[in-house]
Amino acid sequence: MAEKVSPIDIQKHLSGVEYPASKDALVDHAKGSGAPQEVVDALEALGDGEYDAPTAVTHAVFN
């Protein structure tokens, strides 16, 4: 799933998120920014918890 999306795509649609942010907050923000389904899917696959920075989100999606 994550192979279909790039870190740049994810961060583009998370621009303006206030960290720390929960998985649900990240998904909601991405949907609100018009993110394509592959970005939403990648974020929905994250583990529950708080993400303290954009790099933490990227790391969680791609590792």
C-alpha positions as CSV (number, residue, x, y, z in Angstrom):
1,M,0.0,0.0,0.0
2,A,2.6,2.5,1.0
3,E,4.5,1.8,-2.2
4,K,1.8,3.6,-4.2
5,V,2.4,6.9,-2.3
6,S,5.4,9.0,-1.7
7,P,6.5,10.8,1.4
8,I,6.0,14.1,-0.4
9,D,2.4,13.2,-1.2
10,I,1.7,12.4,2.4
11,Q,3.4,15.6,3.8
12,K,1.7,17.8,1.2
13,H,-1.7,16.7,2.5
14,L,-0.7,17.0,6.1
15,S,0.5,20.6,5.7
16,G,-0.9,22.7,8.6
17,V,-1.4,19.8,11.1
18,E,-0.6,20.7,14.6
19,Y,1.6,18.1,16.3
20,P,1.4,16.0,18.3
21,A,-1.5,14.5,16.3
22,S,-3.4,11.2,16.6
23,K,-3.9,8.9,13.6
24,D,-7.5,9.9,13.4
25,A,-6.6,13.6,13.3
26,L,-4.1,12.9,10.5
27,V,-6.6,11.0,8.5
28,D,-9.3,13.7,9.0
29,H,-6.9,16.4,8.0
30,A,-5.8,14.5,4.9
31,K,-9.4,13.9,3.8
32,G,-10.1,17.6,4.4
33,S,-7.2,18.6,2.2
34,G,-8.5,16.5,-0.7
35,A,-5.9,13.8,-0.4
36,P,-6.1,10.9,-2.9
37,Q,-7.3,7.6,-1.5
38,E,-3.8,6.0,-1.5
39,V,-2.7,8.7,0.9
40,V,-5.7,8.2,3.1
41,D,-5.2,4.4,3.0
42,A,-1.6,4.8,4.1
43,L,-2.5,7.0,7.0
44,E,-5.4,4.7,8.0
45,A,-2.8,1.8,8.2
46,L,-0.9,3.6,10.9
47,G,-0.9,2.3,14.4
48,D,-3.0,4.1,17.0
49,G,-1.1,6.7,19.0
50,E,0.3,10.2,18.8
51,Y,2.7,11.3,16.1
52,D,4.9,14.2,17.3
53,A,6.3,15.4,13.9
54,P,5.9,15.0,10.2
55,T,9.1,12.8,10.2
56,A,7.4,10.4,12.7
57,V,4.5,10.0,10.3
58,T,6.7,9.3,7.3
59,H,8.8,6.8,9.3
60,A,5.6,5.0,10.5
61,V,4.2,4.8,7.0
62,F,7.4,3.6,5.2
63,N,8.9,1.3,7.9
